[in-house]
């Protein structure tokens, strides 16, 4: 990367206008610096001057120009988070012929194969993605630093399929390659840490996991991030923000990332973050505001559009469908929620999206608990536990909090692996509670302050309870000490997990 930047610094506008293949070098430098808009401007000018990259300069090499164009196109679209439909309709047919051609240079054949792996991964065509990954590995050779990106893709595939041990092995292998070449590509290490951090978070239930994903969107862009990286980073960091600082902190984080996506023209990321913003609003009990935000951002409402994998990536479909389901449950639209939950489960099962299916099953439990249908809630729990036994993904269950915890007690008599999985999941969740100090009983006044803590300022609490301002502050400090909390939102979260407050949607 440093060598590329040095070369790019020598290229004048006159040189770029004369040598279109060098203009593509400028595109790569701008893309890997996070300036997607600038890269597209240079790319467009070069395209116009070469009849769509079919004619190189006089005395040039038309075939080499075409190969360079395909490589740069894929890179710009990937880092620019182009809509999956555009990538699949343009990149797949063009790259297919070049990648399998016998006369193509080995490096380009490897990079095209990696690009095709990426495109198939985005569309949840995992078997095809894995095949192209192995072709890329074979073409690139054993010493290529790009092998890290091959394993990033394979790790992402394994993570989505619920093969958590395989995903971890892929990420560890990728990080070893990235460390060995860190002087040439330090960004690869950061991207790998984001993916590895997401996997660790999916398997954790503790309230204080190490946040390895929280990097600024600008820094991610400068590292050459693609949609999966932005999604993993912001989703995990937002959830940790909810655990540690409450909805306000998480919302600020999401809005900052949304602003970056909007300014840099990364529409799919902006759409992803719009759905994540609605989820954070719902976590704060702001149902009406969440519904307005869904409509304002023109997020899909129909079942088919939510789970469509022809125009959006599997990550987009996952968050759109899950947040839509969460919104329907909060509104009490149980029949519509069942339709969406059923369609999501069917799609996820068909496309081997195990992580997505587990998120949907956890929400389906909440749905049936709210609707008073304990038998159906139990069915969803049993299905979830079977998957948990294979994956170790505890986070989808823990994410839904008290609404799902009570169901575990009813599964204990069930023989076989489900009972064992239930016991292990319960032990994991109990382990989270054991990390907190023993609860000292709260006074009546402390309970009254706790009930108002999330939505009211100290002055408002004092007025409602007819206490002095300093009396409220004293009782809040007592609450923090008794709950082992570092702030008011952390105190509310810990109180909910202990059953001292109702779930967020009902608060």
KOLFIRO-736945 format. One record per residue (C-alpha): residue number from 1; residue in three letters; chain; x, y, z. Coordinates in Angstrom, 2 decimals. Example, Ala and Ser with C-alpha at 12.3 -4.5 7.8 and 13.67 -1.06 7.14 Angstrom:
2
   seq   type   mol         X         Y         Z
     1    ALA     A     12.30     -4.50      7.80
     2    SER     A     13.67     -1.06      7.14
END
This chain:
507
   seq   type   mol         X         Y         Z
     1    UNK     A      0.00      0.00      0.00
     2    UNK     A      2.79      2.47      0.83
     3    UNK     A      4.52      1.68     -2.47
     4    UNK     A      1.26      2.21     -4.33
     5    UNK     A      0.74      5.59     -2.68
     6    UNK     A      4.29      6.61     -3.58
     7    UNK     A      3.72      5.70     -7.24
     8    UNK     A      0.36      7.45     -7.28
     9    UNK     A      2.00     10.64     -6.02
    10    UNK     A      4.08     10.77     -9.20
    11    UNK     A      1.10     10.61    -11.56
    12    UNK     A      0.09     13.99    -13.02
    13    UNK     A     -3.28     14.65    -14.63
    14    UNK     A     -1.57     14.68    -18.02
    15    UNK     A     -0.12     11.22    -17.40
    16    UNK     A     -3.49      9.90    -16.23
    17    UNK     A     -5.18     11.21    -19.37
    18    UNK     A     -2.57      9.55    -21.59
    19    UNK     A     -2.22      6.21    -19.82
    20    UNK     A     -5.62      4.81    -18.76
    21    UNK     A     -4.05      1.82    -16.96
    22    UNK     A     -2.23      4.28    -14.70
    23    UNK     A     -5.55      6.04    -14.11
    24    UNK     A     -6.73      2.71    -12.72
    25    UNK     A     -3.74      2.75    -10.35
    26    UNK     A     -5.06      6.09     -9.07
    27    UNK     A     -8.48      4.44     -8.60
    28    UNK     A     -6.95      1.73     -6.45
    29    UNK     A     -5.02      4.25     -4.33
    30    UNK     A     -8.14      6.36     -3.76
    31    UNK     A    -10.26      3.30     -2.97
    32    UNK     A     -7.84      1.95     -0.39
    33    UNK     A     -7.67      5.41      1.16
    34    UNK     A    -11.43      5.40      1.63
    35    UNK     A    -12.21      7.99     -1.08
    36    UNK     A    -14.73      5.98     -3.09
    37    UNK     A    -16.29      9.06     -4.68
    38    UNK     A    -12.87     10.22     -5.96
    39    UNK     A    -12.10      6.74     -7.26
    40    UNK     A    -15.36      6.63     -9.18
    41    UNK     A    -14.68     10.04    -10.77
    42    UNK     A    -11.28      8.89    -12.06
    43    UNK     A    -12.76      5.57    -13.13
    44    UNK     A    -15.56      7.29    -15.07
    45    UNK     A    -13.13      9.57    -16.91
    46    UNK     A    -10.96      6.59    -17.86
    47    UNK     A    -14.01      4.63    -19.00
    48    UNK     A    -15.16      7.47    -21.24
    49    UNK     A    -11.70      7.82    -22.81
    50    UNK     A    -11.31      4.14    -23.65
    51    UNK     A    -14.73      3.28    -25.11
    52    UNK     A    -15.70      1.39    -21.99
    53    UNK     A    -12.19      0.01    -21.37
    54    UNK     A    -12.07     -1.73    -24.76
    55    UNK     A     -9.31      0.43    -26.34
    56    UNK     A     -6.02      1.21    -24.62
    57    UNK     A     -3.74      4.12    -25.65
    58    UNK     A     -1.99      3.88    -28.99
    59    UNK     A      0.57      1.09    -28.76
    60    UNK     A     -1.05     -0.21    -25.56
    61    UNK     A     -2.57     -3.56    -24.65
    62    UNK     A     -6.36     -3.75    -24.96
    63    UNK     A     -6.60     -7.12    -23.20
    64    UNK     A     -4.46     -5.96    -20.28
    65    UNK     A     -6.63     -2.84    -19.96
    66    UNK     A     -9.74     -5.04    -19.79
    67    UNK     A     -8.19     -7.23    -17.09
    68    UNK     A     -7.07     -4.20    -15.06
    69    UNK     A    -10.52     -2.64    -15.42
    70    UNK     A    -12.26     -5.77    -14.10
    71    UNK     A     -9.95     -5.98    -11.13
    72    UNK     A    -10.36     -2.31    -10.23
    73    UNK     A    -14.12     -2.39    -10.82
    74    UNK     A    -14.49     -5.24     -8.35
    75    UNK     A    -12.32     -3.51     -5.76
    76    UNK     A    -14.15     -0.17     -6.01
    77    UNK     A    -17.57     -1.81     -5.82
    78    UNK     A    -16.57     -4.05     -2.92
    79    UNK     A    -15.02     -1.26     -0.82
    80    UNK     A    -17.76      1.14     -1.89
    81    UNK     A    -20.33     -1.35     -0.59
    82    UNK     A    -22.22     -1.34     -3.89
    83    UNK     A    -25.67     -2.96     -3.75
    84    UNK     A    -25.31     -6.72     -4.01
    85    UNK     A    -27.58     -6.84     -7.08
    86    UNK     A    -25.20     -4.58     -9.01
    87    UNK     A    -22.15     -6.62     -8.03
    88    UNK     A    -23.76     -9.92     -8.97
    89    UNK     A    -25.13     -8.77    -12.34
    90    UNK     A    -21.94     -7.03    -13.53
    91    UNK     A    -19.02     -8.62    -11.72
    92    UNK     A    -19.99    -12.29    -11.93
    93    UNK     A    -20.41    -12.58    -15.73
    94    UNK     A    -17.41    -10.36    -16.54
    95    UNK     A    -15.06    -11.89    -14.05
    96    UNK     A    -16.02    -15.49    -14.77
    97    UNK     A    -14.43    -15.60    -18.21
    98    UNK     A    -11.22    -13.88    -17.14
    99    UNK     A    -10.75    -15.88    -13.96
   100    UNK     A    -10.83    -19.22    -15.75
   101    UNK     A     -8.82    -18.10    -18.77
   102    UNK     A     -5.54    -19.95    -19.20
   103    UNK     A     -3.64    -16.90    -20.46
   104    UNK     A     -4.49    -14.63    -17.56
   105    UNK     A     -1.67    -13.71    -15.19
   106    UNK     A     -1.69    -15.79    -12.02
   107    UNK     A     -2.15    -12.82     -9.67
   108    UNK     A     -5.14    -11.52    -11.59
   109    UNK     A     -6.69    -14.98    -11.79
   110    UNK     A     -6.31    -15.30     -8.03
   111    UNK     A     -7.78    -11.86     -7.35
   112    UNK     A    -10.71    -12.43     -9.68
   113    UNK     A    -11.40    -15.75     -8.00
   114    UNK     A    -11.33    -13.97     -4.64
   115    UNK     A    -13.75    -11.36     -5.96
   116    UNK     A    -16.13    -14.04     -7.17
   117    UNK     A    -15.88    -15.73     -3.77
   118    UNK     A    -16.84    -12.41     -2.18
   119    UNK     A    -19.84    -11.94     -4.48
   120    UNK     A    -21.17    -15.45     -3.85
   121    UNK     A    -20.63    -15.03     -0.11
   122    UNK     A    -22.71    -11.84     -0.11
   123    UNK     A    -25.58    -13.71     -1.77
   124    UNK     A    -25.36    -16.67      0.64
   125    UNK     A    -24.29    -19.01     -2.17
   126    UNK     A    -21.78    -20.49      0.25
   127    UNK     A    -20.82    -23.66     -1.58
   128    UNK     A    -19.90    -21.69     -4.70
   129    UNK     A    -18.11    -19.08     -2.58
   130    UNK     A    -15.99    -21.76     -0.93
   131    UNK     A    -15.06    -23.23     -4.32
   132    UNK     A    -13.89    -19.85     -5.61
   133    UNK     A    -11.95    -19.30     -2.39
   134    UNK     A     -9.98    -22.47     -2.97
   135    UNK     A     -9.33    -21.45     -6.59
   136    UNK     A     -8.05    -18.13     -5.31
   137    UNK     A     -5.80    -19.86     -2.78
   138    UNK     A     -4.36    -22.13     -5.48
   139    UNK     A     -3.74    -19.26     -7.93
   140    UNK     A     -2.25    -16.84     -5.40
   141    UNK     A      0.32    -19.28     -4.03
   142    UNK     A      1.42    -20.07     -0.51
   143    UNK     A      3.37    -16.86      0.11
   144    UNK     A      0.79    -14.30     -1.02
   145    UNK     A     -0.39    -11.74      1.59
   146    UNK     A     -3.80    -11.87     -0.12
   147    UNK     A     -4.33    -15.30      1.43
   148    UNK     A     -5.50    -13.44      4.53
   149    UNK     A     -8.48    -12.17      2.56
   150    UNK     A     -9.23    -15.68      1.31
   151    UNK     A     -9.49    -16.83      4.92
   152    UNK     A    -11.52    -13.76      5.87
   153    UNK     A    -14.12    -14.89      3.35
   154    UNK     A    -13.99    -18.54      4.43
   155    UNK     A    -14.27    -17.49      8.07
   156    UNK     A    -17.29    -15.32      7.28
   157    UNK     A    -18.93    -18.24      5.48
   158    UNK     A    -18.28    -20.59      8.40
   159    UNK     A    -19.57    -18.01     10.91
   160    UNK     A    -22.82    -17.58      8.97
   161    UNK     A    -23.24    -21.36      8.73
   162    UNK     A    -22.78    -21.75     12.48
   163    UNK     A    -19.44    -23.52     12.15
   164    UNK     A    -17.89    -21.41     14.87
   165    UNK     A    -14.73    -23.47     15.45
   166    UNK     A    -13.97    -23.49     11.72
   167    UNK     A    -14.60    -19.74     11.55
   168    UNK     A    -12.21    -19.13     14.42
   169    UNK     A     -9.53    -21.27     12.75
   170    UNK     A     -9.91    -19.32      9.49
   171    UNK     A     -9.62    -15.96     11.25
   172    UNK     A     -6.57    -17.07     13.22
   173    UNK     A     -4.91    -18.27     10.02
   174    UNK     A     -5.75    -15.00      8.30
   175    UNK     A     -4.36    -12.92     11.16
   176    UNK     A     -1.09    -14.85     11.08
   177    UNK     A     -0.70    -13.99      7.39
   178    UNK     A     -1.68    -10.36      8.06
   179    UNK     A      0.86    -10.03     10.87
   180    UNK     A      3.60    -11.42      8.65
   181    UNK     A      2.91     -8.72      6.04
   182    UNK     A      1.76     -5.93      8.35
   183    UNK     A      4.35     -3.45      7.04
   184    UNK     A      2.75     -3.75      3.60
   185    UNK     A     -0.87     -3.94      4.74
   186    UNK     A     -1.51     -2.99      8.37
   187    UNK     A     -5.21     -2.55      7.59
   188    UNK     A     -5.71     -6.28      7.08
   189    UNK     A     -4.94     -6.88     10.74
   190    UNK     A     -7.61     -4.38     11.81
   191    UNK     A    -10.20     -5.94      9.50
   192    UNK     A     -9.39     -9.39     10.81
   193    UNK     A     -9.75     -8.21     14.41
   194    UNK     A    -13.23     -6.92     13.61
   195    UNK     A    -14.34    -10.26     12.18
   196    UNK     A    -12.75    -12.25     15.01
   197    UNK     A    -14.32     -9.89     17.55
   198    UNK     A    -17.76    -10.39     16.03
   199    UNK     A    -17.41    -14.17     16.28
   200    UNK     A    -16.28    -13.96     19.90
   201    UNK     A    -19.23    -11.71     20.72
   202    UNK     A    -21.70    -14.11     19.08
   203    UNK     A    -20.45    -16.86     21.39
   204    UNK     A    -20.41    -14.73     24.53
   205    UNK     A    -23.06    -13.81     27.08
   206    UNK     A    -21.00    -11.68     29.47
   207    UNK     A    -21.83     -8.01     29.85
   208    UNK     A    -18.19     -7.04     29.57
   209    UNK     A    -16.67     -8.80     26.53
   210    UNK     A    -13.60     -7.12     25.09
   211    UNK     A    -14.67     -4.83     22.27
   212    UNK     A    -12.30     -5.62     19.41
   213    UNK     A    -14.62     -4.20     16.77
   214    UNK     A    -14.99     -0.51     17.65
   215    UNK     A    -13.06      1.33     14.96
   216    UNK     A    -14.22      4.57     13.37
   217    UNK     A    -15.95      4.19      9.98
   218    UNK     A    -13.34      6.49      8.47
   219    UNK     A    -10.50      4.28      9.66
   220    UNK     A    -12.30      1.19      8.37
   221    UNK     A    -12.65      2.89      4.98
   222    UNK     A     -8.94      3.63      4.90
   223    UNK     A     -8.26     -0.05      5.62
   224    UNK     A    -10.26     -1.15      2.57
   225    UNK     A    -13.30     -2.40      4.51
   226    UNK     A    -16.29     -3.95      2.77
   227    UNK     A    -19.91     -4.28      3.91
   228    UNK     A    -19.30     -7.22      6.26
   229    UNK     A    -16.68     -5.23      8.19
   230    UNK     A    -18.80     -2.11      8.63
   231    UNK     A    -21.79     -4.25      9.64
   232    UNK     A    -19.86     -6.34     12.16
   233    UNK     A    -18.15     -3.32     13.70
   234    UNK     A    -21.21     -1.13     14.14
   235    UNK     A    -23.62     -3.86     15.21
   236    UNK     A    -21.38     -5.26     17.94
   237    UNK     A    -20.30     -1.81     19.14
   238    UNK     A    -23.90     -0.60     19.25
   239    UNK     A    -24.96     -3.59     21.32
   240    UNK     A    -22.08     -3.05     23.70
   241    UNK     A    -23.13      0.59     23.84
   242    UNK     A    -26.59     -0.54     24.95
   243    UNK     A    -25.09     -2.73     27.66
   244    UNK     A    -22.67     -0.14     28.96
   245    UNK     A    -24.20      3.25     28.32
   246    UNK     A    -27.80      2.66     27.28
   247    UNK     A    -29.80      3.64     24.19
   248    UNK     A    -28.46      7.19     24.05
   249    UNK     A    -24.82      6.05     23.77
   250    UNK     A    -25.66      3.36     21.22
   251    UNK     A    -27.76      5.74     19.17
   252    UNK     A    -24.95      8.30     18.99
   253    UNK     A    -22.58      5.62     17.72
   254    UNK     A    -25.01      4.47     15.02
   255    UNK     A    -25.79      8.02     13.90
   256    UNK     A    -22.08      8.79     13.53
   257    UNK     A    -21.61      5.74     11.32
   258    UNK     A    -24.74      6.59      9.33
   259    UNK     A    -23.44     10.08      8.67
   260    UNK     A    -20.19      8.62      7.31
   261    UNK     A    -22.06      6.18      5.07
   262    UNK     A    -24.25      8.99      3.72
   263    UNK     A    -21.33     11.36      3.06
   264    UNK     A    -19.30      8.72      1.26
   265    UNK     A    -22.15      7.31     -0.85
   266    UNK     A    -22.24      3.85      0.75
   267    UNK     A    -25.98      3.33      0.39
   268    UNK     A    -26.18     -0.32      1.56
   269    UNK     A    -24.33      0.55      4.76
   270    UNK     A    -26.63      3.52      5.34
   271    UNK     A    -29.61      1.18      4.90
   272    UNK     A    -28.10     -1.38      7.27
   273    UNK     A    -27.50      1.32      9.87
   274    UNK     A    -31.00      2.71      9.45
   275    UNK     A    -32.36     -0.69     10.48
   276    UNK     A    -29.86     -0.87     13.35
   277    UNK     A    -31.00      2.58     14.50
   278    UNK     A    -34.59      1.32     14.70
   279    UNK     A    -33.39     -1.63     16.79
   280    UNK     A    -31.67      0.73     19.24
   281    UNK     A    -34.81      2.87     19.49
   282    UNK     A    -36.84     -0.23     20.29
   283    UNK     A    -34.32     -1.24     22.96
   284    UNK     A    -35.02      2.12     24.58
   285    UNK     A    -38.79      1.54     24.46
   286    UNK     A    -39.34      4.27     21.82
   287    UNK     A    -41.72      2.21     19.68
   288    UNK     A    -43.57      5.04     17.96
   289    UNK     A    -40.35      6.82     17.06
   290    UNK     A    -38.92      3.54     15.76
   291    UNK     A    -41.95      3.01     13.54
   292    UNK     A    -41.69      6.54     12.14
   293    UNK     A    -37.98      6.02     11.46
   294    UNK     A    -38.71      2.78      9.59
   295    UNK     A    -41.17      4.52      7.30
   296    UNK     A    -39.06      7.66      6.87
   297    UNK     A    -36.03      5.63      5.78
   298    UNK     A    -38.23      3.61      3.42
   299    UNK     A    -37.21      0.31      4.84
   300    UNK     A    -39.16     -2.68      3.50
   301    UNK     A    -42.41     -3.80      5.08
   302    UNK     A    -43.37     -6.78      2.92
   303    UNK     A    -42.18    -10.24      3.93
   304    UNK     A    -40.69    -11.03      0.53
   305    UNK     A    -38.77     -7.78      0.32
   306    UNK     A    -37.33     -8.20      3.82
   307    UNK     A    -35.76    -11.60      3.10
   308    UNK     A    -34.94    -11.13     -0.60
   309    UNK     A    -31.38    -12.26     -1.38
   310    UNK     A    -31.30    -11.26     -5.04
   311    UNK     A    -30.84     -7.53     -4.43
   312    UNK     A    -29.35     -7.42     -0.92
   313    UNK     A    -26.65     -9.33      0.89
   314    UNK     A    -27.46    -11.89      3.55
   315    UNK     A    -26.32     -9.51      6.29
   316    UNK     A    -28.73     -6.84      5.06
   317    UNK     A    -31.57     -9.36      4.87
   318    UNK     A    -30.75    -10.62      8.37
   319    UNK     A    -30.90     -7.23     10.07
   320    UNK     A    -33.85     -5.96      8.03
   321    UNK     A    -35.95     -9.06      8.79
   322    UNK     A    -34.95     -9.30     12.46
   323    UNK     A    -35.52     -5.64     13.25
   324    UNK     A    -38.80     -5.65     11.34
   325    UNK     A    -39.83     -8.67     13.38
   326    UNK     A    -38.84     -6.89     16.59
   327    UNK     A    -40.91     -3.86     15.54
   328    UNK     A    -43.99     -5.97     14.76
   329    UNK     A    -43.73     -7.69     18.15
   330    UNK     A    -43.46     -4.33     19.94
   331    UNK     A    -46.58     -3.13     18.13
   332    UNK     A    -48.49     -6.31     19.05
   333    UNK     A    -48.93     -7.29     15.38
   334    UNK     A    -48.48    -10.97     16.19
   335    UNK     A    -49.99    -12.49     13.04
   336    UNK     A    -47.81    -10.37     10.76
   337    UNK     A    -44.82    -11.20     12.95
   338    UNK     A    -45.53    -14.93     12.63
   339    UNK     A    -45.64    -14.65      8.85
   340    UNK     A    -42.27    -12.92      8.78
   341    UNK     A    -40.71    -15.26     11.36
   342    UNK     A    -41.84    -18.31      9.37
   343    UNK     A    -40.52    -16.95      6.09
   344    UNK     A    -37.21    -15.96      7.68
   345    UNK     A    -36.79    -19.41      9.21
   346    UNK     A    -37.50    -21.11      5.89
   347    UNK     A    -35.09    -18.90      3.96
   348    UNK     A    -32.35    -19.23      6.56
   349    UNK     A    -32.72    -23.00      6.65
   350    UNK     A    -32.58    -23.27      2.86
   351    UNK     A    -29.51    -21.04      2.53
   352    UNK     A    -27.59    -22.51      5.50
   353    UNK     A    -27.76    -19.21      7.38
   354    UNK     A    -27.59    -20.78     10.84
   355    UNK     A    -26.72    -17.56     12.67
   356    UNK     A    -29.65    -15.80     11.01
   357    UNK     A    -31.98    -18.66     11.87
   358    UNK     A    -30.95    -18.58     15.54
   359    UNK     A    -31.65    -14.85     15.72
   360    UNK     A    -35.05    -15.45     14.19
   361    UNK     A    -35.84    -18.30     16.60
   362    UNK     A    -34.94    -16.16     19.61
   363    UNK     A    -37.31    -13.45     18.38
   364    UNK     A    -39.99    -16.06     17.67
   365    UNK     A    -39.74    -17.10     21.33
   366    UNK     A    -40.34    -13.51     22.39
   367    UNK     A    -43.26    -13.27     19.97
   368    UNK     A    -45.04    -16.32     21.36
   369    UNK     A    -44.33    -15.39     24.96
   370    UNK     A    -45.92    -11.98     24.34
   371    UNK     A    -48.83    -13.63     22.53
   372    UNK     A    -49.36    -16.07     25.42
   373    UNK     A    -48.61    -19.18     23.37
   374    UNK     A    -46.18    -21.03     25.62
   375    UNK     A    -46.30    -24.27     23.61
   376    UNK     A    -45.09    -22.60     20.41
   377    UNK     A    -42.49    -20.63     22.33
   378    UNK     A    -41.17    -23.91     23.70
   379    UNK     A    -40.98    -25.40     20.19
   380    UNK     A    -38.83    -22.49     19.05
   381    UNK     A    -36.64    -22.85     22.13
   382    UNK     A    -36.02    -26.55     21.45
   383    UNK     A    -35.06    -25.73     17.85
   384    UNK     A    -32.72    -23.01     19.10
   385    UNK     A    -31.09    -25.32     21.65
   386    UNK     A    -30.35    -27.93     18.98
   387    UNK     A    -28.48    -25.26     17.02
   388    UNK     A    -26.80    -23.92     20.15
   389    UNK     A    -25.44    -27.40     20.82
   390    UNK     A    -23.68    -27.24     17.44
   391    UNK     A    -22.61    -23.60     17.33
   392    UNK     A    -22.20    -22.24     20.84
   393    UNK     A    -23.97    -19.03     19.74
   394    UNK     A    -25.39    -17.78     23.03
   395    UNK     A    -25.68    -14.12     22.08
   396    UNK     A    -28.95    -14.37     20.06
   397    UNK     A    -30.63    -15.83     23.16
   398    UNK     A    -29.03    -13.47     25.69
   399    UNK     A    -29.87    -10.51     23.46
   400    UNK     A    -33.60    -10.96     24.14
   401    UNK     A    -33.10    -10.93     27.93
   402    UNK     A    -35.83    -11.82     30.44
   403    UNK     A    -38.39    -12.66     27.73
   404    UNK     A    -36.53    -15.89     26.89
   405    UNK     A    -34.81    -16.79     30.17
   406    UNK     A    -37.93    -18.22     31.85
   407    UNK     A    -38.41    -20.72     29.02
   408    UNK     A    -35.20    -22.56     29.89
   409    UNK     A    -36.63    -23.95     33.14
   410    UNK     A    -39.30    -25.87     31.24
   411    UNK     A    -36.81    -27.72     29.07
   412    UNK     A    -34.91    -29.44     31.88
   413    UNK     A    -37.00    -32.68     31.79
   414    UNK     A    -36.44    -33.15     28.06
   415    UNK     A    -33.98    -36.02     27.49
   416    UNK     A    -31.01    -36.03     25.14
   417    UNK     A    -28.92    -33.25     23.70
   418    UNK     A    -31.56    -30.56     24.15
   419    UNK     A    -31.46    -30.92     27.92
   420    UNK     A    -27.68    -30.82     27.87
   421    UNK     A    -27.67    -27.74     25.65
   422    UNK     A    -30.21    -26.09     27.95
   423    UNK     A    -28.02    -26.78     30.97
   424    UNK     A    -24.93    -25.39     29.25
   425    UNK     A    -26.77    -22.29     28.10
   426    UNK     A    -28.21    -21.76     31.57
   427    UNK     A    -24.75    -22.18     33.08
   428    UNK     A    -23.38    -19.58     30.68
   429    UNK     A    -26.14    -17.15     31.55
   430    UNK     A    -25.70    -17.82     35.27
   431    UNK     A    -22.00    -17.18     34.81
   432    UNK     A    -22.87    -13.70     33.64
   433    UNK     A    -24.88    -13.06     36.78
   434    UNK     A    -22.10    -14.46     38.97
   435    UNK     A    -19.81    -11.71     37.66
   436    UNK     A    -21.98     -9.18     39.49
   437    UNK     A    -21.70     -8.58     43.26
   438    UNK     A    -24.34    -10.19     45.50
   439    UNK     A    -27.44     -8.04     45.54
   440    UNK     A    -28.01     -6.04     48.69
   441    UNK     A    -31.78     -5.52     49.19
   442    UNK     A    -33.07     -2.19     47.89
   443    UNK     A    -35.12      0.16     50.01
   444    UNK     A    -38.60      1.22     48.91
   445    UNK     A    -37.28      4.66     47.96
   446    UNK     A    -34.43      3.11     45.95
   447    UNK     A    -36.95      1.00     44.05
   448    UNK     A    -38.95      4.13     43.27
   449    UNK     A    -35.85      5.94     42.00
   450    UNK     A    -34.79      2.89     39.97
   451    UNK     A    -38.16      2.76     38.21
   452    UNK     A    -37.68      6.35     36.99
   453    UNK     A    -33.96      6.21     36.35
   454    UNK     A    -33.98      5.43     32.63
   455    UNK     A    -36.37      8.07     31.32
   456    UNK     A    -36.10     10.95     33.79
   457    UNK     A    -33.41     13.36     34.91
   458    UNK     A    -32.42     13.69     38.56
   459    UNK     A    -34.41     16.91     38.88
   460    UNK     A    -37.53     15.27     37.40
   461    UNK     A    -37.20     12.30     39.76
   462    UNK     A    -36.87     14.65     42.71
   463    UNK     A    -40.06     16.48     41.68
   464    UNK     A    -42.05     13.25     41.10
   465    UNK     A    -41.01     11.65     44.38
   466    UNK     A    -40.99     14.88     46.40
   467    UNK     A    -37.35     14.42     47.29
   468    UNK     A    -34.52     16.94     47.29
   469    UNK     A    -32.12     16.86     44.35
   470    UNK     A    -29.34     15.71     46.67
   471    UNK     A    -31.60     13.05     48.16
   472    UNK     A    -32.07     11.61     44.66
   473    UNK     A    -28.34     11.73     43.99
   474    UNK     A    -27.68      9.90     47.26
   475    UNK     A    -30.11      7.10     46.42
   476    UNK     A    -28.70      6.78     42.88
   477    UNK     A    -25.20      6.34     44.30
   478    UNK     A    -26.61      3.64     46.62
   479    UNK     A    -28.20      1.90     43.63
   480    UNK     A    -24.90      1.94     41.73
   481    UNK     A    -23.11      0.39     44.70
   482    UNK     A    -25.72     -2.31     45.29
   483    UNK     A    -26.01     -3.27     41.59
   484    UNK     A    -22.30     -2.96     40.85
   485    UNK     A    -23.10     -0.49     38.07
   486    UNK     A    -20.95      2.26     36.54
   487    UNK     A    -23.77      4.45     35.30
   488    UNK     A    -27.53      4.85     35.20
   489    UNK     A    -28.11      2.84     32.03
   490    UNK     A    -25.83      0.08     33.26
   491    UNK     A    -27.84      0.07     36.50
   492    UNK     A    -31.09     -0.27     34.55
   493    UNK     A    -29.67     -3.11     32.45
   494    UNK     A    -28.43     -5.00     35.52
   495    UNK     A    -31.75     -4.45     37.28
   496    UNK     A    -33.60     -5.90     34.28
   497    UNK     A    -31.31     -8.92     34.11
   498    UNK     A    -32.00     -9.55     37.83
   499    UNK     A    -35.76     -9.21     37.30
   500    UNK     A    -36.03     -5.98     39.31
   501    UNK     A    -37.46     -4.09     36.32
   502    UNK     A    -39.74     -5.25     33.49
   503    UNK     A    -38.31     -5.75     29.96
   504    UNK     A    -37.48     -2.58     28.01
   505    UNK     A    -40.53     -2.74     25.71
   506    UNK     A    -42.87     -2.91     28.69
   507    UNK     A    -41.07     -0.37     30.90
END
